[in-house]
């Protein structure tokens, strides 16, 4: 089963379009196999796809931690 974001994932659609071989390799390993470990997918599952930066590398765990922390703080401050 493939990731439900595959056809609209801006990392591949926009950011990686100039590197098709690299994009294909990553997609085969991550998007068609172990997509639940993808950091972009994790953000999507928790907060939707509207906040995922287009150039967020699926393996950038530090950036993901910051995004998740920021979103949780926003949620805690909403009335």
Secondary structure, DSSP 8 states (H G I E B T S, - for coil): ---TTTTT-HIIIIITTT-HHHHHHHIIIIITT-GGG-HHHHHHHHH-GGGS-TT--TT-HHHHHHHHHHHHHHHHH--
